[in-house]
Amino acid sequence: MSTVDFNLKSLVGALSTIEASTETVSFAGQSLKLNSEDDAKPVIEEIDKCTSLKCLNLEGNTLGVDAAKGIAKSLEKHPEFKRALWKDMFTGRMKDEIPKALEFLGAGLVEAGARLTELDLSDNAFGPIGVQGLAFLLRSPSCYALETLRLNNNGLGITGGKLLAAALTDCYNSSKAQGKPLALKVFIAGRNRLENDGAKALAAVFQMLTTLEEVAMPQNGIYHAGITALSQAFSHNKNLKILNLNDNTITVKGAQAIASILPSLQNLKSINFGDCLLKTEGALSIAKGLKEGHQNLEELILDCNEIKAAGGMALVDAMADKAHLKQLYLNGNQFGFEGSEYIKERLEDFGQLAALGSLEDNESEDESDEDEQCSQSESEDSDGGKSLDSKEIEEVEVPSSSISVKEFLEAPNANNFLALGSNKEQLLLEAAQQAGQADLDDFVTIIMKVTALSDNNKPPVGEQAAKVGEKLYKALFAWAEQHKSLSLVNNSLLVNLGLIKGEDRKTKPTWNLAGCLASLKTLSTQSFLPETTRNTLKVFMQREMDRNSDHIQLKGEILGLLK
């Protein structure tokens, strides 16, 4: 037996967690780096041994072009194939490798005459060029029977969204010409920066399909124009059950568009419009749209939308006859004490109080009014100057035009922070997430530049910077969990907080570390702070205490909270 044969057999034997059945081959989570066709032999052999291959799960491995070519040849022998679970499959690959690998895999399925029902390519950051590699498969008869398409977190952008829409349109038209049009049921495409134009292109596809049951497009930078186009398309999909547009900027106009078509979507079970800047007027529109019918509704998520008591009351009243309601998320709004009590009492009257999530993070209406008024006014930056009292704040001239996030990051002072406007949280979160796709340190740098203003004594700069900073940190740790990169995040935080030196030992943080540490002090009390991060910070904060370094009091307070 040759050394190569021995190694291959040893590898196959070592993969004890491989799922193999008469219909499924799974190497999920094996972290295999398959560069060549020889590297892929364990996968190929399992495919060849499977007499009726319906599903191939390669999630969490990484395929090169030659490995994909070898697997594709093996797939050519399986016309019965239906489910391609190829999530997180190209980590560390060059951009030009991915479309070629996808072309080979797609060609293998087409050659086999397979008829896919599910295709999952989520968490592969292949961007528009990846869609080009995928387009051949999507346009082919192998996708005429596709029911579930998952393209979450692929970095599609507007161009990728349009390319995807064009391929699905061709698939629909070709399959329709053969007498059985594409009947897609599940479409998942969150975190793709589709924006309005990408959303509009896909809306045209959804309107043709009329068969959708689940649509999830969170965190795509879609504003009311794109939301309006999607709403019109959803009205043609009467069997829609799950609708997730979380963390887009729906606003009042978008909410009105959605509300107008809600009466036609009586099969909805789950609605997620959390963190969409609905505000009170938008909430009133949604409440009106849900008032009649919707007896199947089980979950309504509208947290963090700047909704005041009137909107919260209307939403709860609309739930009066929803007997199947299991989850109602309204936290992070502005109901105040009386509004919150009303919501609880009404739900108790309906026998639905158990469905209500926490309301701990609600602001009072008075506080939110003050924040909204102050967020539109200019203030002096964090470098000095006297504080402004409430009368002086009212007299500050409102900027005639807002600035971009790029301009703020170039000059991250209090004036520019306020000039980002009332939607600054959403704008900064989107910018940080987009930056993180290219460079983790850019994500962390944005957090530092925002939280550096946390100790600013001009209302409402400090308070708002701390609030936005908390949201940015939460998104950072979610990113770390998804990409299994918490150690890299921890290291970047230590460097940017001035607790260790970076690779470039001459470079030091240029932002106000006192503000960053003040924000970190608040973060130390949050449940979403990972235990590994907490323990890492403990070690380095203790070292700072032993060294009697700068900002020693703040660091001591943080250390006390971490313990």
N, C-alpha and C positions, 0 to 999 in steps of 0.2 A: 504493500500500500504506500502510495506517495505521501509526502508531507502535506501537499495541498489537499488530497483526499481526506487525510486524517483530520486536518484542521477544519474542513467543512463539516465532517461528521460530528466533530466535537462541538462545533458551533450550533448545529441543529439540536444536539442533545442538551446543550446548555440552555436553550430557549424553552424552558419547562413551562412557561406561562402562555405559550402560543395556544390560541384557541383554534381547534381544528374539528370540523364536523363534516358531514356529508355535503353541506352546503356553504360553509364559511371557512375562510382562512384569515387568521388575524395575527399580525405581528405588532399590534398596537402597544405603544409605549416602550418598545425595545431599545430605542435610541441607536439603531443600527445606522452606520454610515456606509451606504451602498454606492460606490463609485463605478465600479466595472460590472460587467455581466457575471464574472466569477464571484464578486462580492454578493450578488443577488441570487446566487444558486440556492441558498436555503429557502428563499421565497418562491423561486421558480419550481423547485422540487415539490413544495407543499401544494402549489397550484396544480401541478401535473398529477399529483396523487388524488386530488379531489375530483370525484367522478361527476359531481353535479354542482359546480361552483356558482353560487348565487351572490356571494358577498366576499369582497376583499378589503380588509381593514389594514392600512399601512400608517395610521396616525402615529406621529411622534418619531418617525424615522426620517432619514434624509436621502433622497435619490438623485444621483447624477444622470446624465443623458444616457450613457451606455447601460447602466443598471435598468433604467426605464425601458430602454429598447429590448433588453432581454426579457423583462416581465411582460412587456407587450406581446412578444412572440408567443409566450405561454398562454396569454389571455385569448389569442386567436383561436384556440381550441375549445372555447367555452361560449357557445351561442346562448346558453341559458343564463348568463351573467346578468345581474340586475342592480346590485348596490356597490358603488365605488365610494368607500369611506377613506378619503385621502387627505385628511386634515393634518396641518402642521407637518408637511412632508418634504419641504425644501429648505430647511434651516441651514444657513451658511453657504447656500448656492449663489453663484453669480446670476445676475438678472437675465443674461442671454442663454443660460443653461435651462432655466425653468420652462420657457415656451417650447423649446425643443423636446424636453422630457414629456410635456403635456401632449405635444403633437404625436409622439410615438405611442403613448398610452391610449390616446383617442383613436389612432389608426388601428391599434390592436383590437379594440372593441368593435369598430366599424367592420373590420375584416371578419371578425367572428359572427357578425350579424346580431350582436347582443342588443337587447332592448332595456335600457336603464330605467329604473323607477326612482333611484336616489343617487345624487351626486353631491358629495361634501368635500369641498376644497378650502374650508375655512382656515384661518390663521396661516395662510401662505401669502407672504407680502410680495406678490408678483406684479401688482400694478397693472396698467393698461397693456403692457407687453405680454403679460400672462394671459389676458383675455384673448389676445391675438392667437396664442398657441392653443387655447381652448375652443376657439370659434369653430374649427373644423368639426369637432365632436358635437358641439351644440347644434350645428346646422344639419347634422346627419340623421338618418333614420334611427340610429341608436338612441336618440333623445326624443323621439316622437312620443314615447310613453312615459316621459319623465314626470314624476309627481312631486318630488322634493329636491330643491336646489338650495344648497347652503354655501354662501360665499361671504362669510363673516370675517371682517378684519383682513381684507386682501389689498388694501391701499389702491382701490380702483380709481378713485378720483372721478372727475367729470368725464374725462375721455374714456376711461374704462367702463363707466356706466353707460355711455352712449354705444360703445362697441358691444357690450353685453346685450343691450336692448335690441340692437340691429340683428345680432345672431339669434336671439329668441324670436324676433319677428319673422325671420326667414324660416325658423323651425316650425313656427305656428302655421305659416302659409303653406309650406311644403307638406306638412302632415295633414292639414285640412284638405289639400288637393287629393290626398289618398283616402279621404273619407273619414278619418278619425283625427281631428285636430288636437294639438297639444293641450293637455288638461292639467296644468300645474296646480298643485294644491298648497305647497309650502314654499315660501320664498324668504330666505334669511340673508340680509346683506347689511349688517351693522358695521359701524366704525370704518367707513369707506370714503368719507369726504365726497359724497356724491353731489352735494349742494343742489341748488335749484335745477340746474340744467340736467344733471344726471337723474334727478327724481322725475322730472318731466318726461324724459325719454323712456324711463321704465313705466311711468304711469300709462303711456300709450300702449305698452305691452299688456299691462294688467287689464286695461279696458277691453282688449281683444279677448283675453283668456276667459273671463267670467267664472272661473272655477276655483279661485283662491280661497283657502280656509285659514291660512296663517300667513301674516306678513310681519316681519320684524326688520325695521330699518333705523335702529337707534344710533345716535352720535354720528350724524352725517352732514351737519352744517346746513340743514334744509330750513329755509325761511318760508314765510306765508305763501309766496308764489308757488313754490314747489309743493307745499302742503295742500294748496287748493287743487292743483293738478292731480295729486294722489287721491284726494277726497272724491273728485269726480270719477276717477277710475274705480275706487272701492265701491261706489254705488252700483256698479255693474256686477259686483261679486257678492251676490245675495247670501252666500253660505259662509261668509267670512266669520270666523270664530275667535281668532286671536289677532289683535292689532297692537303693535309695539312701535311707537315713534319717540320713545324716551330720549331726552337730551337733544332734541332739535329745537329750533326757535319758532314755535308755532305762532305765538302771540295771539292777540285778540282776533285779528283778521283770519288767521289760519283756523282758530277755534270756531269761528262763525261758519267757515266753509265745511269743517268736519261736522259740526252740529246739524247743518242742513241736510246731511245725508244719513245721519245716525238712525232716523226712523225707518230707513229702508234696510238696515242691517240688524234684523231682529234675532239673528243667531249668534251674536257676539257673546263670548264667555269671558274674555279677558281684554281689558283696555289699559294700555300703559302710556300715559302722556306726562310722566313725571319730568320735572326740571325742564319745562318747555315754555316758560314765561307766559303762561296763559293769562295771569292777573285775574282780578275779580270779574271783569266783564267777560273774559273768555270762559271762566268757570260757569257763569250764569248761562252762557250759550250752550255749553256741554250739558249742563243740568236740564235745560229745556229739551235738548235732543234726546236725552235718556228718560224723560219723564214718563212717556207712555210706552208700555210694552217692555221689551228686553228682559223677559222672564228667565232667560238662561244665564244672565250675567252673574259671574262668580267672583270676578276680581276687577277692581277699579283703582288705578294708581295715578294720583295727581299730586304727589308730594313736590315741595320746593318750587312753587309756581307763583309766589307773591299774591296769593288769594286772601282777601280779607273776609271778615265774618259773614257778610251778605252772600258771598259766593259759596262759602262752606255750608251755610244753612240751606241754600238752594240745592246743592249737590246731595246733601243728606236727605232732604225732602224727596228728591227724585228716586232715592233708594227704598222708599216706603214699601213698595210692592215687590221688591226683588228678593223673593223667598230663597233663592239659591246663593245669595251673596256670602262669600267666605272671607274675602280680604278687601279692606278699604284703607288705602294708604293716603293720608292727608297731612303728614308731618312736614315741618319746614315751611309752613305758610304763615299767615299773619291774622289769625283768628282772634287773638287776645283771649283773656280768661273767660269772658262771658260767651264769646263765640264758641270756644272749645267746650264749655259746659252745655251749651245748647246742642251741639253736635252729639255729645255723649247721651244727653237726656232723650233726644229724638230717636237715636239708634236703640236705646233701651226700650222706648215705647214700641218700636217695631220688632223687638226681640232679636236685634242684630248687633248689639254692642260688642259681642265677641269677635266680630269681623273687623273692628276698628284697630288699626295699628297705633303705635305710640304718637302722642301729640307733644312730646317733651320739647321739641325744638321750635315750637311756635313763637312768633314775636307778637307783641301787642300791636294793635293798629296805630296807636300814637307813635311808637318807636319807628314803625315802618314809614309813616308819613314823614317823620323828621329825616330819616335816611334818604328817602326819595328826593326831598327838597334839597338836602345838602349835596347829594351826588351830582346835581346839575350845576353846582357853583364852584368857582375857583378858590383855592386856598394856597397859602404859602407852602413851599416845599419843606422837606424834613431837615434842611440845613439850619434852620433857626427862625427867629421872628416870634412875635407874641401870639398867643392863642386868640381866636376869634370868639366872641360871645354870640348868642343866637341872633341878636339884632344885627350885628355886623355880617353874619352869614347871609341873612336875607338881602343885604345891600350889595353883596359881591356880584359883580357883573357876570352873567351866564355866558360862557363861550359861544360865539356865533356858529362855530362848527366843531365837531368832535375830531379826535385824532385817531390814527390807526394803532393797532397793537405794536406794530413794528416801530412806530415813532415813540411809543411809551417805553419799549425795551431799550431803545437807544438813549433815552433820557428818562429813567424811571423815578421821577420825582412826584411829589404830591399833586401838583397842578396837573400834570399829564395823566396821573391815575384818575383823577376826577373827570378829566376831559374825555376819558374812554366812554363815559355815559352810564346810564342805568343798566346796560347789558354787559358791563365789563366782566362779570363773572363768567358768562358764557363765552365771550370773545377770548379771554385769557385761557380758559380751559381748552378750547378748540386749538388755540395756538400751541399750547404745551403738548397736547396729544399729538398734533401734527409734527412738532419738533422731535418728539420721542421716537417717531417712526424712523428717523434718520440718525439721531444721536441722543442717547440717554442724558448726557451732561447738559444738553440744550434744554431738556425738560426741567432738570433740576435748577438750572440757572434762572429760568422764568420764575420758579417758585421763590428763589432767593430774592429776586428783584421786587417781587410783590410783597413778600413777608418782611423785607427790610423796612417797609413803611408801617409795620405793625405797632411800633412805639411812637408814631407820629401823634403829636398832641393837638392837631387841628381836626376837629370833627368835620365829616365823619371818616377821615382818611384811615386812622389807625384801626377803627372797628371794622371797616369794610375790607381793608387789606388782610386783616386776620381771618375774616370770614372766607374771603376768596382763597387765601392761602390754605385753609383747612380743606376746601374742596379740591385744590390742586394736589395736596398731599394724598388725599383719599384716592384720586385718580392715579397717582404715581404708584401707590402700593397695589392697586388693582392691576396696573400694567405689569408690575413685578411678578405678581402671582401668575398672571396669564403666560408670561414669557419665561417663568421659572428663573428669574434674574434678580432675586432679592439681594444676593451678595453684591452684585454690581451696583444696585441702588444704594445699599448701605455705604459702600465705599465712596460713591459720588457725594452722598450727603456729608460724610465726614470731611471730605476735601473742601466742599463748598461752604461748610460751616466753620472752616478754619481749624478743625480738630486734628487733621493730619495734612501733610504736604502731598500735592499731586505729583504725577510723573514729571511735570515741569516744575522743579522745586523752587524756581524763582517766582512763580505765579502765586499771588495771594488774592483772596476774595476782595473785590472792590466795593462791595455793598455794605450797608450798615448792619454789622453783625449783631448789634444789640437788638434791633428789630427782628432779625431772623431767629434769635434765641428766644425772644418774647413769644413769637409764634410757636416755636418748638415747645415752650413751656405748656401752652394750651394743648398742643398735640399729644404731650405725654399723658394726658388724661383720657385720650380717645381710645375706644375699644378696637378701632380698625388698625391701630399701630401694631405691626407684627411683633411677636415675641422675640424673634431673632434681632430685629432692629432695636427693640427696647434693651436687650442685653448688650448689644454692641455700643449703644449710646452710654449705657451705664459705665462700661469699661473706660471709655474715652473721657467722659465727664469726670470720673474719679481721678483720672490722670491729670486733668486740668486743675482739679482742686488741689492735688498734691503739688502741682507746679505754681500754684497761686497766680494763675494767668489773668488776662484781661476779662472783664465782665464776670468776675468770680462769684458775685452774689447771685446773678441770674443762673449761672451754671450750677451752683449749689442747690438752688430751688428746683431746677430741672432734675438733678440727681435725686433729690428727695422724693419727687413725684414718681420717678422711674422705679424707685425701690418699693 
